C-alpha cells in the first residue's frame, strides 16, 4: 500500500531497496563519477536506508578500505553520506574466477539481511569493455542475473559497445545470454544531461518550434562536440578507438536521434527509443564515394590551447609515431525521411580544439524576400536556434532586429536562455540522473540494442573506407577548429561552420 | 587574492593573481557569477577584446572600457603584453565583476585582464577564444596600435576591428593608412577617428543641403584642412571621394582642433569642429583632458550656418559609438584609401 501521508508532496523519485554492485570499484570512473553521483542522490534524499554499494575489483582492499575510498571521493559530503558509506561492502577478486562471484553472492545475501535491499541488484560495469561479457556470463552462472519474480537484476554498461558492427553484435549476444534486453541499461552520459532532455521539452511542449522543425524551414544543421583536451594518458586506448568510434558512433548519433526524431506518442522509454531508431534508420548509409566526398578525418599537430603549448597526437604517450588514428571527424549526413529530406546535417568532433563545447545548431532558411535596402541588411544572418549541451547549458535564438536609430538597419541579435540563470534548482549531474533511473527501472535515457546496431550501420562504411585509405588523414594545428578540408566540406554548399 | 564588496552599480567582486593559469581564471569567473546569483535579468551583447600596449596604454585602455559595460554589457577582455625581465612566461590575471542598475533591471559585465608574455603572446587567441561569451559579436580594439598584431589569430576571432587611427598616425599617416587598408581587407574596421569626425562631416554636408548649394560642390576648387594628422586626412579623404576633388587640391595643416575651408571659387565654406581627438594629449596622469566633453561642430556657407552638437571625444564615448555600429562602412573605406595619399 502506498503511503497516504506523502500524497501531494513533491518528494521526487526515490530509489527502491537495492544493492548497487560496482565492478571496477577501485577505478577512476567509480571515484570520479559514480560515488559523487551517489552522494548527491543521498543529499537529495533519493536513496533510502535500504541501499548499499558492493564494490568488486582486483585491487587488494577490504570493506574498511573501500569505505575510506568512498569517503575520500566525496570530500565535502554531508553526514547522510558518511552514514551510508558505513554499509558499503567490498569483494576482492578476479572477474574470471568463480570464487569472486561466490563471495559476491554471499555478501549480497548479507546485505539483503542487514540493509533490507530485498534481493534487488543493479550491476554497474565500470570496467574495460573486454570484461563486459565475462562478468555478465559469470553473474548468470552464479544465479545473480535472472532473479525470482518480485526482484530485479539489471546490468549497466557504458560505451564503447563494440569496436565495429561485428564485435558489437557479439557483445550483445553474450550479454543477452545472461540478461533480457529490458534489464540491460546502456549508458550514454550525454542523454543524462538536462539540455539533451530539454530538447524534448523544447520541441514537444511548445507550439512555436515544432512547426518549423523540418526541411521547409531548416537550411542545415550543425552538431559540434569539441574538446580542448588531448588524449593525455589514454593514448593506448585512443589508438584503438579514434573520434569516429569514441564520439560519433554514440554521443553524436544519440543527440541526432533526440533532435531529429518524430514526436513520440508518449514520452516514455518505448516511445522515445522507437522514434530514435526510426531516425537512425533514416540516416543515409554512405557508399565509398560518398565517404570520400562527405567525410574528413583529421589528426592534431602541436599547437596552443588555453595559453599552453601542446604536443601533437603522434607525440602523445602510447601513440604510434606514424599513427593514422582520427582525433577529428567532420561529416555531412543526410536523413532520408519526409521531415529532413534535402537538409544537410554537418557533424564535427575533435580533440585539441580551441574550447570545450557541445551544441546542436539549426540554421533556418533565409526569408524569400527582404523588403529592406540591401546595404542595411548586409549584417543579417539567417535565423538560428542553438541548443548548448555543455558548458553553459541553454538555448539561444538568433534573429534580426532593427538597430536603434533613424535608419532601418537590421542586424542579427541573440536571445539567450541559460539554464543556470533561469532555474534556481541545481541541475543533477548526468550520472546522478542515470544511476537513479537504472535503480528505479526507467530505461528512457538508455540506449537500446537496436539503436547501437543502427548507429554502427551508419558509421561502419566510413570506418571501412578510412581503413582502406580512401580518405587521407588531414593535419590540423592544436587550438584550431580542425583541418582546412572540413571547411571545404561545408563551404561547398555555401555554408560555413559556426564559431561556438 | 579575492576581494568582495557590495556596492550598487559598481564593481562587486574582484580577483587577481600575479602568476596563474587559464583554468584558474575560468574558475574565478564561474565563481563570481555564481556568487553574485546573476539571475534571469542577465543580458549580454558583446565581447570586447582589447589588445593594449605594454606601457601605460593598458591602464588607459582599461579606464576607457570599464564603464562601457553599462551600455554594452558582456565581457571585456584586456590583453596586455608582458615585457622582458625573466618572467615573460608567467600569466598575470585579474577578473572584476560589475553590476549596474538600469531602472529596475540589473546589468552585469566582467572585465578580465590577462598579462601575457613569451611565446604565448603570439598565440593570444588560445586564451581569448575559450573566454568569449557564446553567440555574441567580438569587437577587437587594437588599442596598442595597428602596425603589427603579434597574434594574428585574434583578427580571425573578430567580428569588427576597432582602431585608434589618430594615435597610430601620429608618427606616419601613410604607414597607418597602409596598415588600416590591410585590416579592412580582413574585417570591418571601425576607426575612432572616423567616429570622432562624424559631427564635423554632418555639419559640412548639411551646409550644402539646399539644391543650389549642392550644385556648387561640382565646382570645388580646393580644400584646406587643419587638425590632428589622421582626422584631417580622413575628413579630406571623405570630401574628395564624395566630390571628386583631386588629392592634389588638398592642403593639410597640422593643428589640435579640426577646421576646414572649401574653396568654391567666389565663395568658401568653413568648418570649425573644435577638438576632435584628445588622445594626442593624453598622459598617464591626465587620461582624458579638457576637450573631451560635449562639443559642437559648426559649418558656414554664406548666410547658412549648421551646427551639430555631440557628446564629446572622450575615448569611452567614441568606443561606445563604434560598438553600436559594428559593420563595414564603405564611406570610411573609400576615405581611408584617399587619406593615405594626402599631404605627402
Interface residues (C-beta under 8 A of the other chain):
Chain A: X228 X303 X304 X305 X306 X307 X308 X309 X354 X355 X356 X357 X375 X378 X379 X386 X388 X392 X396 X398 X403 X409 X411 X413 X414 X416 X418 X420 X421 X422 X479 X499 X500
Chain B: X21 X22 X23 X34 X38 X39 X40 X42 X44 X45 X91 X116 X119 X120 X123 X125 X126 X127 X129 X130 X134 X135 X136 X157 X324 X326 X327 X328 X330
